[in-house]
Amino acid sequence: MNKIRIRLKRSLIGRRKDQKDTVYALGLKKIGNVVEHEKSSQILGMVNKVKFLLEIVEI
């Protein structure tokens, strides 16, 4: 499978709890943090939910 690199580019201040929980579940805690995940339907669904907070790059 392909991998994707995800970076948190916007703050979580003032966001709904479910959006914060989704970002934390992806493994991101602070602005600028970067994680790599396998490209799966679960990860893509989570990314799609908070895509306005993230920067996504396919590897």
Steps between C-alpha positions, in 0.01 A plus 500: 500500500599862460587724789387852571680766702268716710598833659286707738501852359221673693421535868245287685391790721125553469440177306229250588593210726450237229740687269763523775459131579545411133822701475634340820405154369712570192794558737526878466533720806651837404512719191777379273495138618539247219392135495499231232218250463414224257235614256190313618131578493496567877786749485360672190163538673664662801706729277191598301320601818767756598670568165475878549742468795751276324753492219512161325782372278504160330830315530 
